[in-house]
């Protein structure tokens, strides 16, 4: 089954947690599924996979976005 659309997760994070979070994301990506907070994101069949850490007034925020391609039309017609 081909995945379509996009998934996004944002979580607050402390600056000192960034290295451990990057390691965790890498290990989970190898397994094909990210588990962040109470959300799961399948990371196979993606077109775009981005991870960003942003400074905010309240501290820092982790953002993970995964975009999947558009569903392809099956062309089984024999004209």
trRosetta pair geometry for C-beta under 8 A, 3 or more apart (Angstrom, degrees):
i j d omega theta_ij theta_ji phi_ij phi_ji
2 45 6.3 -170 -144 -170 64 147
2 68 7.5 152 164 169 77 125
2 69 7.4 -55 177 70 118 97
2 71 5.8 138 92 -120 125 74
2 72 7.0 58 32 18 176 88
3 42 6.3 -174 -70 83 157 128
3 44 8.0 121 6 84 131 69
3 45 5.2 131 29 94 103 130
3 46 7.8 -23 77 -80 129 58
3 68 4.1 -113 109 -124 92 163
4 68 5.1 -140 -118 98 20 117
4 69 6.9 -66 -112 89 71 44
4 70 6.1 45 -133 -136 113 33
4 71 4.9 -51 -64 -44 139 87
5 67 7.7 -120 130 -144 32 61
5 68 6.0 21 51 45 46 107
6 65 6.5 0 -178 -172 115 90
6 66 6.5 168 -155 89 67 51
6 67 4.4 -22 -102 -103 102 70
6 68 6.8 -167 -81 15 48 72
7 39 7.9 169 180 165 115 126
7 41 4.6 168 115 -126 146 108
7 42 7.9 116 1 39 156 65
7 65 7.3 167 86 -151 52 47
7 66 4.9 1 54 56 95 99
8 63 7.0 -11 -167 -169 97 90
8 64 7.0 166 -150 87 49 54
8 65 4.8 -4 -105 -105 88 80
8 66 7.7 -169 -73 25 48 61
9 34 7.6 -150 25 113 146 126
9 36 4.7 116 137 83 155 134
9 37 6.6 -173 -166 26 121 116
9 39 5.1 -170 -101 75 123 141
9 41 6.4 -122 -16 -35 123 130
9 62 7.9 -6 112 111 89 94
9 63 7.4 167 86 -150 50 45
9 64 4.9 1 55 54 95 100
10 61 5.8 3 -172 178 101 112
10 62 6.8 164 -152 85 50 55
10 63 4.9 -9 -102 -101 86 78
10 64 7.9 -172 -75 23 43 62
11 36 5.9 -133 -27 170 139 110
11 37 5.4 -172 -93 -46 122 115
11 61 7.1 158 80 -157 35 66
11 62 4.9 -10 60 56 88 105
12 58 6.9 -59 -125 113 125 118
12 59 6.1 65 -166 71 102 127
12 60 7.1 113 -164 78 62 54
12 61 5.9 -47 -104 -102 49 69
12 62 7.7 96 178 15 3 82
13 17 5.1 -127 -175 77 95 125
13 18 6.8 107 136 -74 130 65
13 21 6.2 -8 -145 -52 148 159
13 53 7.0 -76 69 -132 133 102
13 59 7.4 -169 75 128 38 117
13 60 5.1 -59 76 97 78 103
13 61 6.8 122 22 -127 86 18
13 62 4.6 58 -11 -25 136 107
14 17 4.7 91 61 -2 81 108
14 59 6.4 -58 -105 -176 54 132
14 60 6.6 111 -138 38 14 115
15 18 6.0 -23 -168 -17 44 114
15 59 7.5 -138 -28 -176 81 85
15 60 5.4 129 -66 -24 67 147
17 20 5.6 -66 -163 50 60 109
17 21 5.5 61 141 -29 86 110
18 21 5.7 -61 -142 38 28 111
18 22 6.4 30 160 -21 65 104
18 53 5.7 19 -120 -108 116 164
18 60 7.5 -60 -65 139 106 159
19 22 5.8 -54 -149 33 31 111
19 23 6.6 31 153 -17 63 105
20 23 5.6 -54 -152 36 34 113
20 24 6.3 36 151 -20 67 106
21 24 5.5 -52 -145 37 34 113
21 25 6.2 36 154 -21 66 105
21 62 6.3 -115 169 -98 154 148
22 25 5.7 -52 -145 36 30 112
22 26 6.4 32 155 -19 63 106
22 51 7.7 130 -113 132 76 151
23 26 5.8 -57 -152 36 29 112
23 27 6.4 26 154 -16 65 108
24 27 5.9 -58 -147 38 30 109
24 28 6.1 23 158 -14 66 110
25 28 5.9 -59 -143 42 28 107
25 29 6.0 33 157 -25 65 108
25 34 6.5 7 -135 -121 73 117
25 51 6.1 72 175 -106 164 154
25 64 7.3 -169 -127 -98 127 132
26 29 5.7 -52 -143 32 27 113
26 30 6.8 33 155 -22 60 101
27 30 5.9 -51 -159 27 32 114
27 31 7.1 22 148 -11 62 106
28 31 5.6 -61 -157 39 40 110
28 33 6.4 -83 178 91 93 51
28 34 4.8 95 126 -109 134 57
28 35 6.4 -144 -135 18 142 74
28 43 7.9 97 125 12 86 138
29 32 7.6 59 -175 -68 34 20
29 34 6.6 9 -72 -68 66 96
29 43 5.3 -66 -133 96 74 158
29 49 7.6 102 -130 169 126 151
32 42 6.5 -7 157 -155 83 73
32 43 6.0 -165 -163 58 39 78
32 44 4.8 -5 -145 -39 102 109
33 40 5.8 -5 -177 -171 109 104
33 41 7.0 157 -158 78 59 43
33 42 5.6 -31 -102 -105 79 53
33 43 6.6 -179 -89 12 24 87
34 40 6.9 158 82 -156 53 51
34 41 4.5 -6 54 56 103 97
34 43 5.8 71 -18 -34 98 123
34 64 6.4 -123 131 151 165 161
35 39 7.6 171 -150 90 47 44
35 40 5.3 -16 -100 -102 71 79
36 39 5.7 -18 70 66 78 91
36 41 7.2 0 17 4 107 109
36 62 7.6 -135 -154 107 137 129
36 64 6.3 154 -16 25 163 140
41 64 6.7 -167 30 119 160 125
41 66 5.4 143 172 14 128 139
42 45 7.6 11 130 41 112 99
42 66 7.8 -169 79 121 52 160
43 46 5.7 -31 -163 -24 59 133
43 49 6.1 62 -152 -117 106 136
43 66 5.9 -122 -109 -114 75 146
45 68 6.0 27 120 -134 95 106
45 69 7.5 -101 166 20 86 97
46 49 4.8 71 119 -56 154 100
46 66 5.0 -83 -119 -165 132 98
46 67 6.6 97 -164 69 88 45
46 68 5.8 -83 -118 -90 53 64
47 67 5.2 -54 61 102 99 91
47 68 6.2 118 1 -150 93 20
47 69 4.7 116 -53 -61 123 77
48 65 7.2 -10 117 114 103 97
48 66 7.1 168 91 -152 62 38
48 67 4.2 21 49 42 102 110
49 65 7.6 175 -150 91 34 56
49 66 5.2 6 -110 -111 74 80
49 67 7.9 -141 -63 29 44 65
50 63 7.8 -3 112 112 96 92
50 64 7.3 171 90 -151 54 44
50 65 4.9 0 56 56 98 96
50 66 7.9 -171 25 -74 61 43
51 62 7.4 -21 -166 -167 87 90
51 63 7.4 159 -155 85 41 55
51 64 5.3 -6 -105 -105 75 78
52 62 7.6 156 85 -156 47 45
52 63 4.8 -9 60 58 93 100
53 60 5.9 3 -178 -180 95 116
53 61 7.3 161 -155 80 50 43
53 62 5.8 -20 -102 -100 74 64
53 63 7.8 -178 -80 20 28 73
54 60 6.7 158 81 -157 41 66
54 61 5.0 -17 61 59 93 93
54 63 6.7 22 0 -3 112 115
55 59 7.9 -117 -150 141 58 28
55 60 5.8 -40 -105 -102 47 76
56 59 6.1 6 62 59 91 44
56 60 6.5 157 19 -104 84 19
56 61 5.3 53 -20 -16 128 109
69 72 7.8 13 123 -42 120 87
